[in-house]
Amino acid sequence: MVASKTLVSASDFYHASATYEQLSHTHATSLAGTEIRVAFTNNALVNGGDRNVRIDAIAIDGTRYESEDPTVIGTGVWRNGGNCQTGTWSSEYLHCNGYFRYPLD
């Protein structure tokens, strides 16, 4: 792991009144490697609401990486009748603790 930083406290993103934020993080050093992972570690059921996270895309040095791109692997995506599984699901939601793995060009 190169760095870990808590950027947001997730809320129920399926709720019609959910608010969305654009977040940015500047890393102190250059990043190197073939992939970047964005993790969701805050999953819970709270007062009847299911806490999930929606990550539309990330941008690194002006290059945009869409979460629903078929090359992105999600490890906390709800699929197949009620299980969170790993795969290339073309989703921008993480429903369980997990991460999106974006291959870098």
Secondary structure, DSSP 8 states (H G I E B T S, - for coil): ------------TTSTT----------SS---SSEEEEEE---EEETTEEE-EE--EEEETTEEEETTSTT-EEEEEEETTTEEEEE----SEE-SSEEEEEE--
